[in-house]
Amino acid sequence: MTDPRILLIEDDPSVRHGMAAFLRANGLEVQEAETCKQAMELYRSGNPDVVVADYSLPDGTSLDILSQVKRLNESTPFIILTAHGSIDLAVRAIKEGAEQFLTKPVESKALLVIVRRLLQQQRLRHRQEAANRERAGIMNPFQGESPAIRRLEEQARRMLEWDSPILILGETGAGKGVLARWIHFHSRRAEEAFVNLNCAGLTRELLESELFGHERGAFTGAVAAKPGLLEVGHRGIVFLDEIGDMDPAIQPKLLKALEEKTFRRLGDVRDRVVDIRLIASTNLALEEMVRAKTFRDDLYYRISTLTLRIPPLRERPQDVPVLAATILQSVATRMGRVPVTLSPRAEAALVDYPWPGNIRELSNVLERAMILQRGDQIEAADLGMEDRLAPPGDGPGELATLKEMERAHIERVLARTAGNVAEAAQILGLARRTLYDRLKVLGLNLSRI
Ligand SMILES: Nc1ncnc2c1ncn2[C@@H]1O[C@H](COP(=O)(O)OP(=O)(O)OP(=O)(O)O)[C@@H](O)[C@H]1O
């Protein structure tokens, strides 16, 4: 494990050098900054565990840094040092989230004791948070150190405190649902409901009644009144997965619910007030759908003010090892097995693969390897990566149409998975429902594969 990292912000070089040397001699890694601007650059790139900042700096005060740091990561402990200790200032600093306020000159030994105590408290808090998340089934969507995933975390944290809708874009299996749940868990609405609806594959009538609910007798079969998800999610978060598949006839109703905060159950004559935060997600190019007029532009503009794009796994191969380790850990716990690690070759094979099905596919490969392998280390051969990378065998000729190629490829993958559609969908990088749709379009019959 790396040493705890301290960001020390002090414009007096002799004071800074003295403190930095003492902290380093005691096993801490220290980054030094002289100005607010430099401090924020280092904070963003270095992700320190604790910040120690002098109050007056050439381009502002440490309160400016404090508010930015707490917005990015409220659990970073912040210590303010000042030559002019005043009660007012101390109260303001603590109110804005500083953990400690110390009057200069500060004894290096005393500072070290405080830093260590804050680090210890932070560790306990993290452990507690991890345990809470585990209980709530919340996964960390920002695993890894790639710039793309760090940026995503920063953007997502900034969106937590608002109520505007969020649009999550990303390929299938990239973790859009995981991110939506994380946002709920960390937002002001965490104590309220999180309701989730996949808009793909539902008929217009079903989707409408799921979303808005219906009164008794609203349609044939509506034998009792039923509240819709907007009602169930009142004050909480409504997550609409695959919103690009929402029937155009329903889109204006959703827009009205977002803009006017009212909606009507099917068959009802009165409006109901609703307060929800919408998170929508899609793996489709919504902008293009707007241009092609298959998705309403007014709804698109309403839901896309805050957009998060999850990078596909192939754009951040350096994050694969840490993701794999976490997944292995949770699969081992679920199976009641001892922790399992990857051999260096196995890890390299995972890093090299392009992961069309993203984290879902990675998870699936690791889970299968765990089932097939009984020891405490997974070797490259246990992963079955050759099958995924194998060149096409006998199939349509060189001048086949795309449809023929698609058909042959789907058939081949299904044959490999012995007709298991869920697994085939993961390999193909498709949602299961999309694969069923393709099977229908291509006239493939599962029983004959
Ligand atoms: N950060 C993560 N850590 C561990 N596992 C993850 C992570 N993100 C995603 N997964 C795994 O990948 C699977 C797919 O995640 P999720 O359903 O959130 O993806 P998605 O982008 O919403 O997929 P789809 O587009 O098919 O709806 C989940 O079942 C989860 O187990």
PDBQT file of the ligand as one rigid body, heavy atoms in Angstrom, charges set to zero:
ROOT
HETATM    1  N1  LIG A 501     -17.787  -0.380 -11.268  1.00  0.00    +0.000 N 
HETATM    2  C1  LIG A 501     -18.173  -1.651 -11.285  1.00  0.00    +0.000 A 
HETATM    3  N2  LIG A 501     -17.636  -2.540 -10.431  1.00  0.00    +0.000 NA
HETATM    4  C2  LIG A 501     -17.998  -3.840 -10.466  1.00  0.00    +0.000 A 
HETATM    5  N3  LIG A 501     -18.894  -4.349 -11.315  1.00  0.00    +0.000 NA
HETATM    6  C3  LIG A 501     -19.472  -3.500 -12.185  1.00  0.00    +0.000 A 
HETATM    7  C4  LIG A 501     -19.146  -2.118 -12.223  1.00  0.00    +0.000 A 
HETATM    8  N4  LIG A 501     -19.864  -1.520 -13.201  1.00  0.00    +0.000 NA
HETATM    9  C5  LIG A 501     -20.601  -2.502 -13.761  1.00  0.00    +0.000 A 
HETATM   10  N5  LIG A 501     -20.381  -3.684 -13.154  1.00  0.00    +0.000 N 
HETATM   11  C6  LIG A 501     -20.982  -4.978 -13.481  1.00  0.00    +0.000 C 
HETATM   12  O1  LIG A 501     -21.356  -4.958 -14.848  1.00  0.00    +0.000 OA
HETATM   13  C7  LIG A 501     -22.737  -5.278 -14.995  1.00  0.00    +0.000 C 
HETATM   14  C8  LIG A 501     -23.358  -4.260 -15.940  1.00  0.00    +0.000 C 
HETATM   15  O2  LIG A 501     -23.522  -3.039 -15.268  1.00  0.00    +0.000 OA
HETATM   16  P1  LIG A 501     -24.767  -2.104 -15.596  1.00  0.00    +0.000 P 
HETATM   17  O3  LIG A 501     -26.023  -2.890 -15.655  1.00  0.00    +0.000 OA
HETATM   18  O4  LIG A 501     -24.708  -0.946 -14.670  1.00  0.00    +0.000 OA
HETATM   19  O5  LIG A 501     -24.355  -1.641 -17.083  1.00  0.00    +0.000 OA
HETATM   20  P2  LIG A 501     -25.220  -0.834 -18.133  1.00  0.00    +0.000 P 
HETATM   21  O6  LIG A 501     -24.276   0.096 -18.798  1.00  0.00    +0.000 OA
HETATM   22  O7  LIG A 501     -26.403  -0.226 -17.426  1.00  0.00    +0.000 OA
HETATM   23  O8  LIG A 501     -25.668  -1.994 -19.133  1.00  0.00    +0.000 OA
HETATM   24  P3  LIG A 501     -26.893  -1.999 -20.220  1.00  0.00    +0.000 P 
HETATM   25  O9  LIG A 501     -26.551  -0.956 -21.233  1.00  0.00    +0.000 OA
HETATM   26  O10 LIG A 501     -26.839  -3.353 -20.788  1.00  0.00    +0.000 OA
HETATM   27  O11 LIG A 501     -28.151  -1.688 -19.462  1.00  0.00    +0.000 OA
HETATM   28  C9  LIG A 501     -23.373  -5.234 -13.614  1.00  0.00    +0.000 C 
HETATM   29  O12 LIG A 501     -24.116  -6.384 -13.407  1.00  0.00    +0.000 OA
HETATM   30  C10 LIG A 501     -22.232  -5.201 -12.655  1.00  0.00    +0.000 C 
HETATM   31  O13 LIG A 501     -22.117  -6.474 -12.058  1.00  0.00    +0.000 OA
ENDROOT
TORSDOF 0
